[in-house]
Amino acid sequence: MKWLINMNLPRSLKTILELHNHTCRHVGEIGLAQANDWEILREAKENNEVILTHDLDYGRLLTISGYNKPSVVIIRLSNPSVKNISESLIDVLPTIEKPLREGAIN
């Protein structure tokens, strides 16, 4: 799976996901640290990536845009440590991977 990790999540998450054979980019490492959500949405769509974020706005943006992709995974945990985020994501991925490839918000 290809991920575009939003600024509101730690860059170290990229390393952990790559250890699990995922391709990742963090917006802060590709010149999009100050980008608005629309720019990030377009970047992920153009590169066939799933946005990984803490931001709740992407569902609204996808609805307004009419896009069915990119898919978005919104991470909302009571303890959003890198360890908890990565473990939660790796645990749930087998059940959400197919919908994410088709276009979904989870």
Backbone as CSV, one residue per row, in Angstrom:
resi,resn,N_x,N_y,N_z,CA_x,CA_y,CA_z,C_x,C_y,C_z
1,MET,0.849,-1.166,0.000,0.000,0.000,0.000,0.895,1.230,0.000
2,LYS,0.431,2.287,-0.676,1.168,3.547,-0.745,0.456,4.575,0.129
3,TRP,1.225,5.206,1.011,0.669,6.147,1.978,1.258,7.539,1.782
4,LEU,0.421,8.551,1.994,0.868,9.925,2.143,0.486,10.328,3.559
5,ILE,1.487,10.511,4.398,1.265,10.794,5.819,1.183,12.306,6.015
6,ASN,0.111,12.746,6.636,-0.145,14.163,6.839,0.759,14.739,7.934
7,MET,0.892,16.079,7.938,1.760,16.773,8.895,1.369,16.519,10.338
8,ASN,0.113,16.237,10.601,-0.332,16.076,11.976,0.001,14.697,12.560
9,LEU,0.738,13.896,11.814,1.220,12.606,12.316,2.742,12.597,12.242
10,PRO,3.394,11.889,13.163,4.856,11.921,13.229,5.544,11.289,12.015
11,ARG,6.670,11.878,11.639,7.453,11.361,10.522,7.977,9.959,10.787
12,SER,8.199,9.631,12.043,8.729,8.302,12.384,7.749,7.190,12.025
13,LEU,6.494,7.523,11.842,5.497,6.532,11.420,5.853,5.962,10.051
14,LYS,6.447,6.781,9.217,6.880,6.359,7.884,7.839,5.172,7.977
15,THR,8.815,5.264,8.842,9.809,4.200,9.007,9.163,2.889,9.427
16,ILE,8.231,2.958,10.363,7.570,1.743,10.846,6.740,1.100,9.737
17,LEU,5.998,1.910,8.997,5.183,1.353,7.913,6.062,0.759,6.815
18,GLU,7.181,1.385,6.534,8.096,0.847,5.530,8.663,-0.507,5.955
19,LEU,8.838,-0.715,7.241,9.294,-2.021,7.743,8.261,-3.117,7.477
20,HIS,7.006,-2.716,7.283,5.928,-3.654,6.971,5.606,-3.644,5.474
21,ASN,6.589,-3.261,4.675,6.511,-3.300,3.207,5.507,-2.333,2.589
22,HIS,5.307,-1.202,3.223,4.470,-0.158,2.660,5.367,0.935,2.094
23,THR,4.897,1.608,1.074,5.593,2.756,0.509,4.988,3.997,1.140
24,CYS,5.831,4.865,1.671,5.326,6.020,2.410,6.076,7.295,2.048
25,ARG,5.315,8.375,2.078,5.897,9.709,2.015,5.229,10.531,3.108
26,HIS,5.997,11.391,3.730,5.450,12.313,4.726,5.417,13.688,4.080
27,VAL,4.297,14.401,4.198,4.159,15.681,3.512,5.264,16.666,3.883
28,GLY,5.796,16.553,5.090,6.876,17.433,5.524,8.193,17.167,4.823
29,GLU,8.331,16.009,4.231,9.579,15.651,3.542,9.508,15.887,2.043
30,ILE,8.343,16.275,1.542,8.204,16.450,0.087,7.770,17.873,-0.270
31,GLY,8.025,18.802,0.629,7.731,20.197,0.350,6.288,20.617,0.543
32,LEU,5.502,19.808,1.231,4.087,20.134,1.438,3.752,20.416,2.901
33,ALA,4.752,20.794,3.684,4.520,21.038,5.111,3.501,22.148,5.346
34,GLN,3.455,23.134,4.469,2.522,24.249,4.609,1.323,24.139,3.664
35,ALA,1.205,22.989,3.001,0.133,22.812,2.013,-1.231,22.746,2.692
36,ASN,-2.236,23.209,1.967,-3.589,23.072,2.500,-4.109,21.663,2.172
37,ASP,-5.252,21.337,2.748,-5.794,19.984,2.586,-6.105,19.657,1.125
38,TRP,-6.545,20.653,0.348,-6.830,20.412,-1.073,-5.574,19.996,-1.819
39,GLU,-4.458,20.652,-1.525,-3.193,20.313,-2.196,-2.749,18.895,-1.833
40,ILE,-2.922,18.530,-0.582,-2.553,17.187,-0.136,-3.473,16.152,-0.783
41,LEU,-4.748,16.470,-0.869,-5.705,15.581,-1.521,-5.312,15.333,-2.981
42,ARG,-4.975,16.401,-3.695,-4.566,16.266,-5.102,-3.268,15.474,-5.243
43,GLU,-2.318,15.732,-4.356,-1.036,15.014,-4.392,-1.256,13.518,-4.217
44,ALA,-2.059,13.131,-3.246,-2.339,11.711,-3.011,-3.083,11.097,-4.184
45,LYS,-4.034,11.825,-4.736,-4.803,11.324,-5.878,-3.888,11.087,-7.079
46,GLU,-3.013,12.038,-7.367,-2.101,11.925,-8.511,-1.113,10.773,-8.359
47,ASN,-0.775,10.421,-7.119,0.214,9.384,-6.870,-0.388,8.075,-6.377
48,ASN,-1.721,7.977,-6.438,-2.421,6.759,-6.029,-2.037,6.328,-4.610
49,GLU,-2.061,7.306,-3.698,-1.706,7.052,-2.303,-2.950,7.173,-1.422
50,VAL,-2.881,6.547,-0.269,-3.906,6.685,0.756,-3.399,7.741,1.738
51,ILE,-4.247,8.698,2.058,-3.864,9.714,3.037,-4.049,9.142,4.430
52,LEU,-3.030,9.295,5.244,-3.073,8.896,6.646,-3.014,10.190,7.456
53,THR,-4.051,10.452,8.246,-4.178,11.743,8.897,-4.878,11.648,10.245
54,HIS,-4.818,12.746,10.966,-5.579,12.921,12.200,-6.717,13.925,11.951
55,ASP,-6.721,14.500,10.779,-7.601,15.593,10.383,-8.954,15.067,9.904
56,LEU,-10.030,15.592,10.448,-11.380,15.141,10.094,-11.932,15.806,8.832
57,ASP,-11.240,16.783,8.269,-11.757,17.534,7.121,-11.789,16.759,5.812
58,TYR,-11.031,15.703,5.679,-10.912,15.038,4.384,-12.217,14.394,3.909
59,GLY,-13.036,13.929,4.792,-14.331,13.381,4.381,-15.182,14.433,3.706
60,ARG,-15.207,15.624,4.273,-15.951,16.739,3.689,-15.362,17.116,2.333
61,LEU,-14.041,17.186,2.241,-13.395,17.555,0.979,-13.681,16.535,-0.120
62,LEU,-13.655,15.264,0.227,-13.967,14.237,-0.768,-15.414,14.348,-1.238
63,THR,-16.314,14.646,-0.323,-17.719,14.810,-0.686,-17.894,15.993,-1.636
64,ILE,-17.279,17.114,-1.310,-17.377,18.317,-2.146,-16.750,18.077,-3.517
65,SER,-15.605,17.384,-3.539,-14.866,17.194,-4.792,-15.553,16.216,-5.742
66,GLY,-16.280,15.264,-5.167,-16.876,14.214,-5.983,-15.896,13.095,-6.304
67,TYR,-14.671,13.203,-5.805,-13.663,12.167,-6.020,-14.046,10.903,-5.254
68,ASN,-13.690,9.735,-5.786,-13.812,8.510,-4.991,-12.438,8.096,-4.462
69,LYS,-11.405,8.801,-4.921,-10.047,8.593,-4.423,-9.383,9.944,-4.325
70,PRO,-8.444,10.100,-3.429,-7.737,9.067,-2.703,-8.543,8.575,-1.502
71,SER,-8.210,7.394,-1.075,-8.781,6.896,0.170,-8.112,7.634,1.322
72,VAL,-8.789,7.653,2.452,-8.289,8.357,3.627,-8.478,7.471,4.847
73,VAL,-7.437,7.387,5.668,-7.545,6.732,6.969,-7.320,7.819,8.013
74,ILE,-8.331,8.001,8.865,-8.255,9.003,9.920,-7.935,8.284,11.225
75,ILE,-6.821,8.657,11.807,-6.361,8.048,13.062,-6.847,8.909,14.224
76,ARG,-7.687,8.347,15.060,-8.183,9.043,16.248,-8.060,8.078,17.422
77,LEU,-6.980,8.197,18.172,-6.727,7.322,19.308,-6.578,8.147,20.583
78,SER,-6.960,7.569,21.720,-6.797,8.286,22.990,-5.324,8.446,23.340
79,ASN,-4.493,7.505,22.898,-3.040,7.602,23.091,-2.387,7.506,21.713
80,PRO,-2.212,8.649,21.031,-1.721,8.620,19.657,-0.201,8.545,19.534
81,SER,0.410,7.646,20.295,1.852,7.454,20.165,2.133,6.742,18.842
82,VAL,3.357,6.864,18.352,3.730,6.200,17.105,3.492,4.706,17.225
83,LYS,3.818,4.140,18.360,3.623,2.707,18.582,2.141,2.336,18.475
84,ASN,1.265,3.082,19.133,-0.170,2.784,19.088,-0.758,2.988,17.697
85,ILE,-0.339,4.048,17.031,-0.837,4.302,15.684,-0.436,3.167,14.746
86,SER,0.851,2.827,14.761,1.332,1.798,13.829,0.726,0.438,14.139
87,GLU,0.646,0.070,15.404,0.064,-1.226,15.764,-1.407,-1.288,15.369
88,SER,-2.157,-0.218,15.621,-3.579,-0.195,15.263,-3.754,-0.313,13.760
89,LEU,-2.944,0.417,13.027,-3.060,0.393,11.576,-2.687,-0.965,11.005
90,ILE,-1.582,-1.532,11.449,-1.130,-2.838,10.961,-2.167,-3.911,11.301
91,ASP,-2.783,-3.813,12.491,-3.797,-4.798,12.898,-5.045,-4.746,12.019
92,VAL,-5.481,-3.542,11.660,-6.742,-3.397,10.932,-6.559,-3.463,9.414
93,LEU,-5.365,-3.282,8.928,-5.144,-3.223,7.482,-5.684,-4.407,6.690
94,PRO,-5.531,-5.631,7.154,-6.073,-6.742,6.366,-7.574,-6.627,6.099
95,THR,-8.304,-5.987,6.995,-9.748,-5.877,6.803,-10.157,-4.640,5.999
96,ILE,-9.274,-3.648,5.892,-9.651,-2.433,5.169,-8.858,-2.217,3.881
97,GLU,-7.918,-3.067,3.599,-7.050,-2.859,2.417,-7.852,-2.841,1.117
98,LYS,-8.758,-3.774,0.937,-9.544,-3.837,-0.317,-10.387,-2.570,-0.484
99,PRO,-11.158,-2.146,0.523,-11.915,-0.894,0.357,-11.010,0.311,0.112
100,LEU,-9.836,0.348,0.744,-8.925,1.469,0.518,-8.442,1.521,-0.928
101,ARG,-8.201,0.376,-1.508,-7.761,0.333,-2.914,-8.871,0.791,-3.853
102,GLU,-10.118,0.572,-3.453,-11.269,0.941,-4.279,-11.703,2.398,-4.084
103,GLY,-11.359,2.967,-2.940,-11.747,4.335,-2.623,-12.661,4.363,-1.414
104,ALA,-12.119,4.737,-0.269,-12.900,4.713,0.974,-12.307,5.690,1.970
105,ILE,-13.109,5.995,2.957,-12.616,6.764,4.096,-12.895,5.916,5.318
106,ASN,-11.853,5.641,6.088,-11.961,4.771,7.271,-11.431,5.475,8.493
